[in-house]
Amino acid sequence: MTDHERLDAWIEAHFDEEVRFLQELVRVPTDTPPGDNAPHALRTAELLQGFGFEAERHTVPEAEVQAAGMASIINLIVRRRYGDGPTVALNAHGDVVPPGEGWTHDPYGGEVVDGRLYGRAAAVSKSDFATYTFAVRALESLGRPLKGSVELHFTYDEEFGGELGPGWLLRHGLTKPDLLIAAGFSYEVVTAHNGCLQMEVTVHGKMAHAAIPHTGIDALQGAVTLLNALYACNERYRRVSSEVPGIRHPYLNVGRIEGGTNTNVVPGKVVFKLDRRMIPEENPATVEAEIRQVIESAATTVPGIQVEMKRLLLAHPLKPLPGNVPLVTALQRHGQAVFGETPPVMGTPLYTDVRLYCEQGIPAVIYGAGPRTVLESNAKRADEHLVLDDLRRATRVVARSLLDLLS
């Protein structure tokens, strides 16, 4: 048997154990909000200890976590040094949006039905806690000399932007790998992604009794004017095309609105939160300035209202760094060998933590266990699931690629 075949055989022999590991991770909720993620990190560290992997626990100070709207974060780093050479980091995030309604399987059950494992974060991205852990275990099972190191980065702030996850580890000098593979799906190698601007807009009017509405200023009517102006931008955005395969055009979404006090009261305050996705070709500062201008111009057409704008997140688009070629080459080679098709190099309309590594000059790609599209996995929807054969094969691809990179 070749070394690659021995890796495949080890993964197959330990695959039931890998599935049980993922089930244990799914069974510890990491809904964000509220973002009480420390218990999951502690459970993960405990499970890793059972494999002989010592996980460093890096606790983000409570004040920083609460200022970001979360409850607790402990980021984990596992360092496996084999010799002189490059350090390859593998990053996946444990935090995830709440399950919501409509589930036919327990979102925290890790139930396996017809070759699929169901649960919140089963696909995005607790799956790659398993992919990466068992790829490293398989690599070490060979017992052969290697050149370099592997680090596992299991972090807990992707949903709110990553600044207290990988961003926090990088800012504090706790890691500086040479290459990075981050959580993704199995049928493409992602090297670029959209950026994201999130803003909170508060419209102030004047409360009044609904029987005498002329004595008030309706903040909701003002908000509707602003929303119409913002949504009208999408018509223009659809005519702007990205040259990156897998990414289409910019778009804007308003995901949350709240306001008013009662049915019989003219609302004096309305707050909404918007999400503006940026293609890699766009300049984030220009995008934010344009959004602010649209809001300010629309507000001038509604007498009496006052508007406040607050940036919540500015995630820059991911653009590929030239140094990612060894990663792309290895993953494509072994993707072809394992899946029978070469995973294309693509962009994705999502935004991820990977941008934070690339901003530090660390070449990175996105690859892991999962289907061809986010839609297929039901990520961020009811009945999120992972096809277990994708987990098995992605683990083989990552293990083989690590062997190439460290040999």
N, C-alpha and C positions, 0 to 999 in steps of 0.2 A: 504494500500500500504506500502511496505517496503521503507526504505530510498533510496535504489538503484532504485526502481521503480519510486520513486518521482523524482530522478535525471533524469531518462530517460524521464519522462513526461515533465519536465521543458525544457529539450533540444529540444524535439519535438515541443513544443509550441513556442519556440524561434528560430527555425531553419532557417526560412526565414530571420530573423534579422542577424543570423550568416553568411548566404550567402552574404547578402548585405555588411556586414563588410569586408568580404574577397574581394568582388568586389572592394570596395574602396581602399584596399591595393594594389591590382593588378594594379589599374589605375594610381598609382604614380610610374614612372619608377625608377628602382634602378640598372641600367646597370653598371656593374663593370668589366672592365673599362668603363667609366671614373671614376666611384665610387663617384658620388655626391649624397650621401645617406642621408644627413641631412634633406632634404625636406620630405622624407618618414617617418623618425622618428618623425618629428613635426606633420605630419598628423596622424600618429598612436597615438601619445600622445593626440591629440585633440579628436580622436574617443574614446579612453579609458576614457577620462574625461567625456564623455557622459554617461558612465556606472558607474561613481562614482569612477573610478580608477585613482589615481594620479600617473603619471609616472615621476620618477626622470630622468632628462636629463643630461647625462654625456658626455660632448663634448671632443673629443680627440683633442689635440692641432694641429693646422694647419700644423706645421712643421713636426710632426710625420706622419700625414696623407699623406702629399705630398711626404715624403721620401719613403713611402710604395707604391707610384704610384696611389694614390687616391685623391679625391678632398675634401670630407667632411664626417665626421662620428659623429653621436650622438647616443650613446648607451642608452637604456632605462631600468630602473628597476622599477617594481611595487611591493611593499611590502604589503602583507596582513597578519597581525598577529592576531591569534585567541586565543592563550594561550601558556603556557609552553609546549615545545616539539620540535620535529625536524623541520627544515626548508627544504621544498622541493622546489627546483627551477625547472622551466620549461623554456627551452631555444630554441628559433628559430631565424634564421638569415633572414634578409630582402634583403641583397645584392644578386645579381644574374648575370650570364653572359648575354651579349647582345642577343637579340632575333635571329639575323641572318635572313637568307632568307627562303622562302618556306612556310610561314604561310598562312593558309586559313581563320584564325580568327585574329582579331586585337589583337596583343600581349599585349596591355594595355587596352583591352576593358572589360575583365571580363565577356564575353558573356557566357550565359548558353544555351546549346543545348543538348537535349536528356539526361538530367541528368548529364551532364559534364560541369564544369566551365573551360573555356579556358583562358590562359594568361601566360605570362612569370612569373615564380615563383608561379603559382597557386598550383603546387604540391610541389615544393622545394624552400623555405619552408614558404612562406607567409600563406599557408594553416594552419600551426600550430600556427601562431599568433591567428587564429580563434579558432582552437581546444582548445588551452590552455586557452585563455581568456574566452570562453564560458563554459569550464569545471569548472573554478574557479567561475564564476557567478552562475552556477548550484549548486555547492557546498554550496555557501553562501545563496542560496535561501532556503535551508533546515532550517536555523535559529537554528541549534542545536550546543551545545558546541563542540569545537574541540580543540585538543592539538597540538600546533605547529603553523607553518606559511607556507605560499606559497609566492614565488617570481616569477614574470615573468621577464625573461631576453630577451629582443629583441635587437639583436646586428647586426652589419653591416660590418663584415670583414671575412666571411667564405671563400669566393672565393679566397682571397689572403692569407689564412692561419689561420685567427682567432686571431692573436696576438694583433690586435687593437680592437677586439670585446671582447669576454669573457676573453682573455688573459690580456687585458688592465684593465678590471674591477677587475680581481683577483689580478694582480700585485699591484694595488693601494688600496687594502684592502676594496673595496666597497661591496664585498659580499663574504661569505664563507658558502654556504649551506651544509646541512648534506647529502642530496640526490639530484640527478638530473635526470630529464627526458628531452631528447633533441629531436628535430624534426626528424621524421622518417616516416616509412610506417606502415600500419595497420595489416599486416598479419605475422609479426615476431617481436620478441624482440631482438634487436641487442646489444651485449655486447662486441664485438671486431671488429676492422677494420684495414685495411691496413695503413701503413705509406706512406709518399711520400717525395721524394727528387726531387726538381726542380733546374736546373742549366742553366745558360746562358754560352754558349761557343762561343768565338770570334776567328775566324781564320784570321790571317793577312798574306797577300801575297804582291804583288807589281803590281800596275796598269800598263798597257801598251796598246798601240794601237793594235787592233785585227789583223792589217796587219803585225805586227811584234811581235807575241806573245812570241817569245823566249826571248824578252827583259824584260818580266814580270814574275811574279810568281802567278799562278792562285790559288787564295784563295778558289774558289769553288771546284776545283779538290781536294784540300786538305781537304775541308769539307766533300766531298763525301767519301774519305778514312776513315775519322773519323766516319761518319754515318754508313758506312758498318760494321765497327768494333763494333759499339754500337748495331746495330740491330742484329748482329750475336749472341749477348749475350742472346737474347730471346730464341734461341734454347736450351741453357743450363738452362734458367729459367723455361722452360716448364717441366723440369725433377725434379723440386723442388716443392713438394706438401705441403700445409699447412694442419695441423690437425684440423683447425677450420672450422666447417660446413659453407658453403656459401663463403669461400675464397679458391681460387684454387692455384695460383702460382704467383711469381713475374713477372713483365713485364716492358718493357721500351717503351716509345713513344716520338717521336720528334714532337712537336705540332706547331712550328713556325720557319720559315727560312726567312732571308732577307739578301740582299747583292748586290754588283755590282752597277755600275752607269749608264751603257748604253749597248745596244746590241753589239756595236762595240768596247767595252773596256774589256780587261782582268780584271776580278774582283780582286780588291786588298783587299777586306774585306767581310767576310760572318759571320753572327751571327745566331746561332740557339739555341732554348730552348728545353731542354729535361725534361721528367717527368718519374721518376723511382718509381714504386709502390713496397712497401715492405710488405711482409706478417708478421704477428705478431711474428713469430719465428726469424726474421732477426734482426741483430744489425745495427742500422742506421749509426753509425760511420764506420763500416766495409763496408757497402754498398757504402757510399760516397768515401771511399778510393779506392775501386775496380773500380768504374766508372772513377775516376781521372786517375788511372793506365791504363785503357783501352785507354783513350784519349791520354795520354802521349806516350804510346807505338806506337799507330797508327801514331801519328804526326812525330815520328822519321823516318818513311818510306817515307815522302814527303819532299824532300830537300827544304829549304828556307822558309817554313811557320813558323809562330810563333802562339802559341795558348794561350789564356787567358781563365780561368775558374772562374765563380762566382756563389756561391750558392745563390739561390733565396728563397728557402724554404726547411726546414727540419722538416717535421711533423712526429712525432714518431707514431708507431702503437698503437692502443688501445688494452689493455689487461684488462680483467674483474677484478674488485676488489671484494673481498669476501663480502663486505658490501652491494652489490647490490641485495642480496637475497630478501629483502622485496619488492623491486621494481619489480623484475622478477615474484615473486609469485602473487602479486596483478594484474599485467598486464596479466599474463597468465590466472588467474582465471576469470577475467572479459572479456578477449578476448574470452574465451570459452563460457561464458554466452551470450555475445552480438553477436558474429560472428558465433557461433555454431562449432567452431574449436579452439583448443588451439594453439596460436601462438608459433612456436618453438623458442628456443634460438639459435641465429645465429651470424655469422660474416658477414661483408660486404666488398667488395673490394674498397669502397669509403674511403676517409679520412674526418674527421669532426672536429668541434670545441670541441667535447666531450673529446677528449684526454687531452685538457688543464685543464679541471676540474679534471680528474682522476690523472693527474700529481701533483695536489694539494691534493691528497688523498680523493677526493670526489667521492663516488660510483655513477655510472651513467649507464643509459641504453638509447637506442634510440628507440623511439616509437611515432607515430603520425598518421596523415591522409595520406593515399596514397595506391597505388596498391601493388601487390606482387613483382614487379621488377621496377627498374629505367626505363627500356626500355618501359614498359607499359605506363608510365606517360608522355613519350616524354620529360622528363627533359633534359635541355640543347639542345633540338632540337626544330624544328618547331611544332607548335600546342601542346605545353605543356598543360596538362589539369589534372583536379582532378574529380574523380567520386564523386558526392555529397553524395551518400550513405556511402562511406568510411569516409567522413568528419563527417557525422551524428553519425556513429557508433563509430568512434575513439574518438569523444568527450565524448560519453557515457562511454567508457572504461577508459579514463583518469579521468573523474569526479568520477567514482566509485572507482578507485584506490586511488585517493587523499583522499576520505572518509575513506578508510581502513587505510591508512598510518597515518592519523591525528586523528583517533578515539581512 
